[in-house]
Amino acid sequence: MSHSKKDVKPYFSIALGCFIVAISMNLFLIPYKLAPGGVSGLSTILYYIFDGVIPVGILMLILNVPLFIIGYKSKGRKFLIRSIFGAVTLSLMIDSTSILFNRIINEHFINIDKSMADPDLLLYALIGGGIMGFGLAIVLKEDATTGGTDLISSVLHQAFPRFSVGQHLLLMDGFVIILAAMVFHSVKLALYAAMSLYVSTKTIDAYLEGMRFSKSLLIISDNSEQIAKRLLEEVDRGVTGLNGKGMYSRQDKTVLLCVVKREEIPVVKNIVRSCDEKAFVLLMDAREVLGEGFSPLHLPKEGQVIN
C-alpha cells in the first residue's frame, strides 16, 4: 500500500465513524431530547432552547472551536488535525442528514409513538448509545476524536492531576445531563440519557479493547508440578511457574500462571480440583491476549487483516 493511501485511509474511517454517530443522533437521540453528555448533548439542549433555529451540527462546531484552541498545546499535531476533521465532518453529517432522518422519523417513528401511551425511550436510549459508541470507537481507533469534552478533560487533568481524565469527563458529562433535566423539566429523560451514555462508553471499551475475553489464572498448590503437566497435556496451554513464598508458612511455593479461553475454564477447574482440593485459584479477566494460541502478535503483512 502506498504512503498516500495509508495517509488517506484513516480519514475514510473517521468519516465512516462520524456517519454512524450522525445516524444515532438523528434517529434515536435528538428527536427524543436525549442528551447523553458531552458537546453533542449540550448542543441538543441548546437546539431545543433556540427552538431548532440553529442546527445541532452548527452548535457542535461552535462549541468545539474554543475546545480545540484550549487543547492545541496539549495534543500532538496529527491528533489535532484528525480531530478537527472528525469534528467538522460530524457536524456536517448531522445537519446534512437530519432532513432525511427527520422524514423517516415523522413517517415511521412518530406516528407509531403517538399511538402509544408512552414512547419506548429506554429502547431508543440503549440503541442510540450503542450505535453512537460504535461510531466514536471507529474514530478513536484512528487516533482522533470528534472534539468534545475529552479534549478539555485532558487539559483539566494537567491542571488538576489529583483527578483522572475519566473523572473530569464524568463530571462534565454529569453536568450536561443535569442541565438537560432542568431544561426539559424531566428527570426521566436525564436518566435515559445517562443510560445511553453508559452504553456508549461500554461499547467504546469493547470495540477498542477487544471482545475476545480470556481468563488469566494464578494457581497456588503443593501439587503444582502435577497441575502444570495436566494443563499442558489436556488443555494445551502454556504454563509459567513463578517463584513465590507463603508469608504465613514461610515456605517456598511455585505459583502457576496460565491464560485460557472462557470455554476452557471448567476443564481447568476440574484439573486443579482433582489434583489438589486445597489449591488456591485466582481468575482474572484478560481483555486482550496476544501470542501463540490467541491473537497474533506480529504486524500484519500488506493486505492482511488481523481480527
C-alpha positions as CSV (number, residue, x, y, z in Angstrom):
1,M,0.0,0.0,0.0
2,S,1.4,3.4,-1.0
3,H,2.0,6.1,1.5
4,S,-0.7,8.3,0.0
5,K,-3.3,5.5,0.6
6,K,-2.0,5.0,4.1
7,D,-2.4,8.7,4.8
8,V,-5.9,8.8,3.4
9,K,-7.3,5.6,4.8
10,P,-7.6,6.9,8.4
11,Y,-9.8,9.8,7.2
12,F,-12.2,7.4,5.5
13,S,-12.5,5.5,8.8
14,I,-13.1,8.8,10.7
15,A,-15.8,9.8,8.2
16,L,-17.4,6.4,8.5
17,G,-17.5,6.7,12.3
18,C,-18.9,10.2,12.1
19,F,-21.7,8.9,9.7
20,I,-22.6,6.2,12.2
21,V,-22.7,8.8,15.1
22,A,-24.9,11.0,12.9
23,I,-27.4,8.1,12.4
24,S,-27.5,7.6,16.1
25,M,-28.1,11.2,17.0
26,N,-30.7,12.0,14.2
27,L,-32.7,8.8,14.6
28,F,-32.6,7.9,18.3
29,L,-31.3,10.8,20.5
30,I,-32.0,14.3,19.2
31,P,-35.7,13.8,18.3
32,Y,-36.5,12.4,21.8
33,K,-34.5,15.0,23.7
34,L,-31.9,12.6,24.9
35,A,-28.7,14.4,25.7
36,P,-26.0,11.9,26.8
37,G,-23.4,14.3,27.9
38,G,-20.6,15.9,26.0
39,V,-20.7,18.6,23.3
40,S,-23.4,16.6,21.4
41,G,-25.6,16.5,24.5
42,L,-25.1,20.2,25.2
43,S,-25.8,21.0,21.5
44,T,-29.0,19.0,21.7
45,I,-30.1,21.1,24.8
46,L,-29.3,24.4,23.0
47,Y,-31.1,23.2,19.9
48,Y,-34.4,22.9,21.8
49,I,-33.7,26.1,23.8
50,F,-33.4,28.0,20.5
51,D,-36.5,26.2,19.1
52,G,-34.5,24.5,16.4
53,V,-33.4,27.7,14.7
54,I,-29.7,26.7,14.9
55,P,-28.9,23.1,13.7
56,V,-27.3,20.7,16.1
57,G,-24.2,20.3,13.9
58,I,-23.5,24.0,13.8
59,L,-23.9,24.3,17.5
60,M,-21.4,21.4,18.0
61,L,-18.9,23.1,15.7
62,I,-19.3,26.5,17.6
63,L,-18.8,24.8,20.9
64,N,-15.8,22.8,19.7
65,V,-13.8,25.8,18.4
66,P,-12.7,27.0,21.9
67,L,-12.1,23.5,23.0
68,F,-9.6,22.9,20.1
69,I,-7.9,26.2,20.9
70,I,-7.5,25.2,24.6
71,G,-6.3,21.7,23.7
72,Y,-3.9,22.8,21.0
73,K,-0.9,22.9,23.2
74,S,-1.6,19.6,25.0
75,K,-2.2,17.5,21.9
76,G,0.0,16.5,19.0
77,R,-0.3,17.9,15.5
78,K,-1.6,14.7,13.9
79,F,-4.1,14.1,16.7
80,L,-5.3,17.7,16.4
81,I,-5.7,17.7,12.6
82,R,-7.6,14.4,12.6
83,S,-9.8,15.6,15.4
84,I,-10.6,18.8,13.6
85,F,-11.5,16.8,10.6
86,G,-13.7,14.5,12.7
87,A,-15.5,17.4,14.4
88,V,-16.2,19.2,11.1
89,T,-17.2,16.0,9.4
90,L,-19.6,15.0,12.2
91,S,-21.2,18.5,12.3
92,L,-21.7,18.5,8.5
93,M,-23.1,14.9,8.5
94,I,-25.5,15.6,11.3
95,D,-27.0,18.7,9.6
96,S,-26.9,17.3,6.1
97,T,-28.7,14.0,7.0
98,S,-31.1,15.5,9.5
99,I,-33.7,16.3,6.8
100,L,-33.6,12.7,5.6
101,F,-33.8,11.2,9.0
102,N,-36.5,13.6,10.2
103,R,-38.6,12.5,7.3
104,I,-38.1,8.9,8.3
105,I,-38.9,9.6,11.9
106,N,-42.1,11.6,11.0
107,E,-43.3,8.9,8.6
108,H,-42.5,5.8,10.6
109,F,-41.4,6.5,14.2
110,I,-43.5,9.4,15.4
111,N,-46.8,8.0,14.2
112,I,-46.1,4.8,16.0
113,D,-45.2,6.6,19.2
114,K,-48.3,8.7,19.1
115,S,-50.4,5.6,19.2
116,M,-48.6,4.5,22.4
117,A,-49.3,5.8,25.8
118,D,-45.5,6.2,26.5
119,P,-42.9,6.0,23.8
120,D,-40.2,3.4,24.4
121,L,-37.4,5.9,25.3
122,L,-35.5,3.1,27.0
123,L,-35.1,1.3,23.7
124,Y,-34.1,4.5,21.9
125,A,-31.5,5.3,24.7
126,L,-30.0,1.8,24.5
127,I,-29.8,1.5,20.8
128,G,-28.8,5.2,20.3
129,G,-26.0,4.8,22.9
130,G,-24.7,1.6,21.4
131,I,-24.6,3.0,17.8
132,M,-23.0,6.2,19.0
133,G,-20.4,4.3,20.9
134,F,-19.6,2.1,17.9
135,G,-19.1,5.2,15.7
136,L,-17.0,7.0,18.2
137,A,-14.8,3.9,18.7
138,I,-14.0,3.8,15.0
139,V,-12.9,7.5,15.2
140,L,-10.9,6.9,18.4
141,K,-9.1,3.9,16.9
142,E,-7.6,6.3,14.3
143,D,-6.0,8.4,17.0
144,A,-8.7,11.1,16.6
145,T,-11.8,12.4,18.3
146,T,-14.9,14.3,17.2
147,G,-13.9,17.1,19.5
148,G,-16.0,17.4,22.7
149,T,-15.3,17.3,26.4
150,D,-12.5,14.7,26.1
151,L,-10.2,17.5,25.0
152,I,-11.0,19.8,27.8
153,S,-10.8,16.9,30.3
154,S,-7.2,16.2,29.2
155,V,-6.4,19.9,29.8
156,L,-8.1,19.9,33.2
157,H,-6.2,16.7,34.2
158,Q,-2.9,18.6,33.6
159,A,-4.1,21.5,35.8
160,F,-5.7,19.2,38.5
161,P,-3.7,15.9,38.3
162,R,-5.3,14.7,41.5
163,F,-8.4,13.6,39.4
164,S,-8.1,11.3,36.4
165,V,-9.1,12.2,32.9
166,G,-12.1,9.9,33.3
167,Q,-13.2,11.6,36.5
168,H,-13.1,15.0,34.8
169,L,-15.0,13.6,31.8
170,L,-17.6,12.1,34.1
171,L,-18.0,15.4,35.9
172,M,-18.6,17.4,32.7
173,D,-21.0,14.8,31.3
174,G,-22.9,14.7,34.5
175,F,-23.2,18.5,34.4
176,V,-24.7,18.2,30.9
177,I,-27.2,15.5,32.0
178,I,-28.3,17.6,35.0
179,L,-28.7,20.6,32.7
180,A,-30.9,18.5,30.4
181,A,-33.1,17.5,33.4
182,M,-33.5,21.2,34.3
183,V,-34.2,22.5,30.7
184,F,-36.5,19.6,29.7
185,H,-38.2,19.5,33.1
186,S,-37.8,15.8,33.2
187,V,-35.7,13.6,35.4
188,K,-36.8,10.6,33.4
189,L,-35.2,12.0,30.2
190,A,-32.0,12.7,32.2
191,L,-31.9,9.1,33.5
192,Y,-32.4,7.7,30.0
193,A,-29.6,10.0,28.7
194,A,-27.3,8.7,31.5
195,M,-28.1,5.1,30.5
196,S,-27.3,6.0,26.9
197,L,-24.0,7.5,27.9
198,Y,-23.2,4.3,29.9
199,V,-24.0,2.1,26.9
200,S,-21.9,4.3,24.6
201,T,-18.9,4.1,26.9
202,K,-19.1,0.4,27.3
203,T,-19.4,-0.1,23.5
204,I,-16.3,2.1,23.0
205,D,-14.3,0.0,25.5
206,A,-15.5,-3.3,24.0
207,Y,-14.5,-2.2,20.5
208,L,-11.1,-0.7,21.4
209,E,-10.0,-3.3,23.9
210,G,-11.4,-6.3,22.1
211,M,-14.4,-8.6,22.5
212,R,-12.3,-11.8,22.9
213,F,-12.2,-12.1,26.6
214,S,-9.9,-14.6,28.2
215,K,-9.0,-15.6,31.7
216,S,-5.7,-15.5,33.4
217,L,-5.2,-17.8,36.3
218,L,-2.9,-17.8,39.3
219,I,-2.8,-21.3,40.9
220,I,-1.1,-21.9,44.2
221,S,-0.8,-25.5,45.2
222,D,1.6,-28.1,46.7
223,N,1.0,-30.2,43.6
224,S,1.9,-27.5,41.1
225,E,4.1,-29.9,39.0
226,Q,1.2,-32.3,38.5
227,I,-1.3,-29.5,37.7
228,A,1.1,-27.9,35.2
229,K,1.7,-31.2,33.5
230,R,-2.0,-31.9,33.1
231,L,-2.7,-28.3,31.8
232,L,0.0,-28.7,29.2
233,E,-1.3,-32.1,28.1
234,E,-5.1,-31.8,28.4
235,V,-5.7,-28.1,27.8
236,D,-2.7,-27.5,25.5
237,R,-2.0,-24.2,27.2
238,G,1.4,-22.8,28.2
239,V,2.1,-22.6,32.0
240,T,4.6,-20.4,33.7
241,G,6.0,-21.2,37.2
242,L,6.6,-18.1,39.3
243,N,8.7,-18.3,42.5
244,G,6.5,-17.4,45.5
245,K,6.7,-17.6,49.3
246,G,3.9,-18.2,51.8
247,M,4.3,-15.3,54.3
248,Y,2.4,-17.3,57.0
249,S,4.0,-20.7,56.4
250,R,7.4,-19.2,55.3
251,Q,7.5,-22.0,52.7
252,D,8.6,-21.5,49.1
253,K,5.9,-22.3,46.5
254,T,5.6,-22.4,42.8
255,V,2.8,-20.1,41.6
256,L,1.4,-21.2,38.2
257,L,0.4,-18.6,35.7
258,C,-1.8,-19.7,32.8
259,V,-4.1,-17.9,30.3
260,V,-7.1,-19.8,28.9
261,K,-10.2,-19.1,26.9
262,R,-13.5,-18.8,28.6
263,E,-14.8,-22.2,27.4
264,E,-11.7,-23.9,28.9
265,I,-12.3,-22.6,32.4
266,P,-14.4,-25.6,33.6
267,V,-11.8,-28.0,32.4
268,V,-9.0,-26.2,34.2
269,K,-11.1,-26.1,37.4
270,N,-11.7,-29.8,37.2
271,I,-8.0,-30.5,36.7
272,V,-7.0,-28.4,39.7
273,R,-9.7,-29.9,41.9
274,S,-8.7,-33.4,41.1
275,C,-5.0,-32.7,41.8
276,D,-5.4,-30.6,44.9
277,E,-8.8,-29.7,46.6
278,K,-7.0,-27.2,48.8
279,A,-5.4,-25.3,45.9
280,F,-5.9,-21.5,45.7
281,V,-7.1,-20.3,42.3
282,L,-7.4,-16.7,41.3
283,L,-9.2,-16.0,38.0
284,M,-8.8,-12.5,36.4
285,D,-10.2,-11.1,33.2
286,A,-7.8,-10.7,30.3
287,R,-9.4,-8.3,27.8
288,E,-6.9,-9.0,25.0
289,V,-4.3,-11.7,24.8
290,L,-1.6,-11.7,22.1
291,G,0.7,-14.5,21.3
292,E,0.6,-18.2,20.5
293,G,-2.8,-19.8,20.7
294,F,-4.5,-16.4,20.8
295,S,-4.4,-13.3,18.5
296,P,-1.2,-12.9,16.5
297,L,1.4,-10.6,18.0
298,H,3.2,-9.9,14.8
299,L,2.3,-7.0,12.5
300,P,0.1,-7.9,9.6
301,K,1.6,-8.2,6.1
302,E,0.5,-5.9,3.4
303,G,-3.1,-6.7,2.5
304,Q,-3.5,-9.0,5.6
305,V,-6.2,-8.2,8.1
306,I,-6.0,-9.4,11.7
307,N,-9.3,-9.7,13.5
